[in-house]
Amino acid sequence: MSNPKQIVLATRNQGKVREFNRLFADLGWEAVSLDAFSDAPEVVEDGETFEANALKKATTISAYLGVAAVGDDSGLEVDALEGRPGVYSARYAGETATDEENWRKLLKELSGVPLEKRTARFRCVLALVEPGREPIVASGHCEGVIVHEPAGTNGFGYDPVFFLPQQMRTMAQLSAEEKNRISHRSMALRCLMEKIKGE
């Protein structure tokens, strides 16, 4: 597979775009968001799994623009909540919910649950779709615990309440470089790179 210098990310989330560009830097790739294509269709994330949503986003955007596209779907799975919020992570507190509204709802639902039972993981699935080729799907995860109070100002989403026992800090207390070494997205991207190189 030829290494495209520019790859379209099927997202308008600038936090994700920044994260991908830091991860893509080693490959000489550049991630471009859908903001660069004003006429690109909005993709409804109605799949029941991260993989279904990632594939739908990548397939739709690749077909529309005629270029390689990466679809990403990721979220938080909390064991005490039977895997919720899962695919609904970004809209857990409502379709237009802010990050803080989402994690505040999560903390409320976990009220009274002891720390040792608040195990959780961030999960990410990436799908690379290129015209005329079979899709490549890769996944990654990062284990942690949901703390009672937020800490840290870096990152986005549920990062302030996602505590990493090995780091003794929340995801939001890590630098971008530290996060990129261990995040679910970086793990999924490394897996994707291995699959591409193996073709």
N, C-alpha and C positions, 0 to 999 in steps of 0.2 A: 504494500500500500504506500503510495506517495505521501510524504508528510506535508499536508497543507499548511501554509504559513498562517492562514487565517481560517478560523473555524467559527461558525455561528452558534451561539448558545441560545437555545430556545427558552429564553427568560428575559425579563426586564428588571430582575432583581440585581441592583448594582453591587450589593454585598457579595453575591455569588460571582459576579463578573470579576470583581477585584481578586477574589480568592482563586478563581480559575487562572487568571493571568499570572498570579504569583507562581502557581503550580505549572503553568504552561511555559514559563520563562526558560526553563532548562531545555525545552524541546525546540525553542525558536518559533513557537506558535503564538498567535495572538487571538484572544477570545473577543468576539464582537457580540454585543447584545442585540436583541430585537429592536431596541431603540434606534438602531441605525437603519431600520427598514420600516418606515411609517405605515406601509400598506400590508405588512405581514399579519396574517390572521391570528386572533387570540385562540389559544388552544384550551378547551375546557378539560380540566383534570378530573375526569369522572371515573377513572380506573379504580379497582378495588385493591390494587397493589402498587408499590413504588415502581416496579418494572413496567407495568401496563402504562402508567402515566409517563414515564421516561420515554418509552418507545413511541407513544402517541405524539408527544411533543416533537421528538426528533424526526419522526417520519413525516409529520405534517409540514414542518418548516423546511426540511430538505426537499420535499416534493415541490413546495411552493417556490422556493428560491433557486432550486437546481444546484445546490451546493452541499458540502458536508455539514452536518449539524449534530450537535450534542444535546440530548435531552437529559435533564437531571431531575430526579425526584428524590427528596430526602425528608426525613422527619424523625421524630422522637418516639420511641416505644418504651412505655413504663410498665414494668411487670405487675405492680400492684393494681394497675388499671387495665389489665388484660391486653396490653399492647397499645392502648390509646396514648396520645392522640393519633399516632400512626400517619396514614396518608392525609389526615385532616389537620396536621400540625400547624400549617400556616394560617388556617382559618378556624382554629379550635374555638375561639371566643366569638366567632362570627365572620362573615365574608370580608368585612373591611376592618377586622381587628388589628390592632397594633401588636408588635412583639410583646410589649409589657402586658397588654390585656390577655394575651395568650398564656404567658407564664404565670400571671396572677390567677387565672382560672385553674391552671394545673396545680398550683400550690394550695388553692382552696379545696380542690378535690382530694388532695393528699393530706389534708388536715387530720391530725391524729394518727397518721401512719408513721411508725418509728423509722429512723434513718436506715437501719439494716434491711428494711423491707421496701426501700424506695429505689431499688436498683433499676437501671434504665440503660438504653443505648441510643445513640444517634445512628441511623442507617441511611445509606445513600446508594442509589442505583443510577448508573450512567448508561445511556444508549447512544452509540455513534452510528448515524445513518448517512450513507453516501450513495448518490444515485448509481444504480446498477450493481450494487454490492449487497451482500448479506449484512444485516445489522450486527453490531458487536455490543454485547451487554456485559457490564461488570458491576460488582457491588463491593461495598466496604462498610465497616461498622466500628464504633468506638464505645466502649463500656464505661459507665459511670453511675453516679447516685444523684438523685434530686435532693438538694439541700432545702432547708426551711426558709432561708432568707437569701436574696440575690447578692452577688458580689462581683465586682469588676465592671469595666465599661467598654471593653473591646468586644469584637465579634457582633453577632446579631442573633435574632431568634431566641432560643431557650438557653443560649450560652451562659447568662448570669446565674442560672439555677442548676446547671449541670456540673457537678463536682467530679473531678478526676482523682481518685485515691492515690494513684502513683505520682501525680504531680502535686498533690495536697493543695490544689487550687481549682477554681471553676474554669470552664472554658473561656469565660470572658476576662479572666485574669492573666491569660496567656498572651504573649506577643504573637503577631501574625506568623512569624517564623516558627515559633513553638507549636502553634496550632496546626500549621501546614505539615508538620512532621507526624502528627498523630490523628488528625481529624478523619472522620468517616469519608469525607469527600476526597481527601488526599489518598486514602487507602483505595477507594474506588477508582480514582484516576490512575494510580500505579498499576492496579489490576488491568485497567483498560489498556495502558501502554504496553504491558506484557503481552496482552492478546494481540495487539496491533503488530508488535515486533515478531510475534510468532506466526503471522500470516505468510 
